[in-house]
């Protein structure tokens, strides 16, 4: 979820190509999803869609262990 491209999103129930591309664009423009519920900020992802995909979402890394933060810490 943190780095998935749009084709991977389409594997989830209720997510077609258009919504998958919108999810990836939102993540690119507004930053990584820190919590699964952050998907609700994407136009087209409402509570019903979110609840349908939720069982398939893997746990997210803890906020202080995201890869880009590890790189920034080493610089």
Buried (B, 14 or more C-beta within 10 A) or exposed (E): BEEBEBEEBBEBEBBEEEBBBBBBEBBEEEEBBEEBEBBEEBEBBEEEBBEEBEEEEEEBBEEEEBEEEEEEEEE
